[in-house]
Amino acid sequence: MNRRKFLKVAGAGGVILAAGGIGFATTRTPTAALKPWQAPGSLYKDPMRRALSFAILAPNPHNRQPWVVDLKNDTEAVLHCDLGRLLPETDPFSRQIVIGLGCFLELFSLAAAAQGYRANIGYFPNGQPSENLDQRPIAQLSLVKEAEPAAEPLFAQVLRRHTNRHPYDTARAVDAGALQRLSSVAGPAVWARGTNGGKLLRDLRVLTRDAMRAEFGTPEAYQESIDLMRIGRGEIEANPDGISLGGAFLETLSLAGILTREKLADPTSSSYQIGIEMSDEAAMSSMGFVWINTQDNERSAQIAAGRAYMRIALQATADGLVMQPMSQALQEYAAMAPYYKTVHDWLARGPGDRVQMLARLGYANDVGPSPRWPLKSRLKTG
Ligand SMILES: Cc1cc2nc3c(=O)[nH]c(=O)nc-3n(C[C@H](O)[C@H](O)[C@H](O)COP(=O)(O)O)c2cc1C
């Protein structure tokens, strides 16, 4: 939230206060919650935990971090989904959760390669769940030492990649060569395409803006996000997942009682209105979009889409671009049905083809990393 918006909120609440001094700002940055980004893998000697230390930095819906890894030994493990970390309102079939697990597996594989190992990944060893995820494992993982490991340049971007929800620079068009690289890095298991201008760009800006507004207007869906908001350093450190609203500025608003879960949920409040305004502004400043389609919606296709999204996001970082998934129009709940239909009319290759990811692209200043639970909290041993 910028200062102009802050003044608007403060004015609306009849409260005038300074948005924190420098001393306050420096004590408001979470430390433990961001630690997993510092020299990942350095805590461990074995290749499995070293690779997993990078995998937990994967993008994933609402930063739920639903991964649980059952460690067998230094080179073998089984990936499970924590069924307590699903998003039943906005992701009723856990399609996006599985995409996030695909992102995790791609980072795992890249990190293994960087250490000289090939990651063998057996998907759904006990069968693919259908409508609902169940206790069956997502993937069996094993690491095999490679005599001549292939270079993987995308790995160099892992710590620099961050989802960026800010407005993008509308004076800077997305380079056509960069857009082409995003499509080709996705790999053969999916179909990835993009746009950087013209009518389709303008239409997608409006569609993603309106779909997000529809989410704001669907109380159960929006409440799911509000319940996962971590407001201020204390909440972020206690639960380094969900949607973190941190920094001196937002924390000052929270201390002043201006930024609260109740106000965010109240359509008559200025916090709610400003939330919509900020989200509108982000969507309308998109300078490009990239989308990832699969020919069906099997769980394995969702994993493939996640692996492709991970690669695209890393390539975007290498090209100096920033990204934000704009998933609302792809979600499978009633309020989204018209947007879902439109986005498939525009972007699907034919009947049955599924748009799994849609993300906006552009140039903006980096936003820094988002919180993560430490690897050890996501491991099951013995
Ligand atoms: C399948 C999927 C869907 C996502 N949808 C959205 C979205 O609609 N809006 C958004 O701002 N971020 C979305 N994200 C990004 C996550 O919120 C983000 O990855 C997570 O908060 C962790 O932050 P990081 O990517 O900066 O590490 C999505 C990520 C995935 C994998």
The ligand as a Gaussian input file, in Angstrom:
#p B3LYP/6-31G(d) Opt

LIG

0 1
 C       -1.187000     -22.826000      -8.783000
 C       -0.843000     -21.473000      -8.246000
 C       -1.797000     -20.468000      -8.259000
 C       -1.489000     -19.194000      -7.788000
 N       -2.436000     -18.193000      -7.875000
 C       -2.135000     -16.941000      -7.465000
 C       -3.059000     -15.881000      -7.626000
 O       -4.153000     -16.053000      -8.152000
 N       -2.690000     -14.637000      -7.211000
 C       -1.471000     -14.397000      -6.648000
 O       -1.187000     -13.260000      -6.268000
 N       -0.565000     -15.388000      -6.473000
 C       -0.868000     -16.644000      -6.886000
 N        0.056000     -17.640000      -6.756000
 C        1.378000     -17.323000      -6.190000
 C        1.467000     -17.734000      -4.731000
 O        0.619000     -16.942000      -3.939000
 C        2.943000     -17.599000      -4.288000
 O        3.690000     -18.529000      -5.023000
 C        3.130000     -17.865000      -2.814000
 O        2.495000     -16.878000      -2.045000
 C        4.606000     -17.908000      -2.440000
 O        5.256000     -16.721000      -2.804000
 P        6.485000     -16.705000      -3.812000
 O        6.020000     -17.214000      -5.129000
 O        6.897000     -15.259000      -3.887000
 O        7.582000     -17.580000      -3.263000
 C       -0.217000     -18.922000      -7.236000
 C        0.757000     -19.943000      -7.227000
 C        0.451000     -21.197000      -7.737000
 C        1.509000     -22.272000      -7.752000

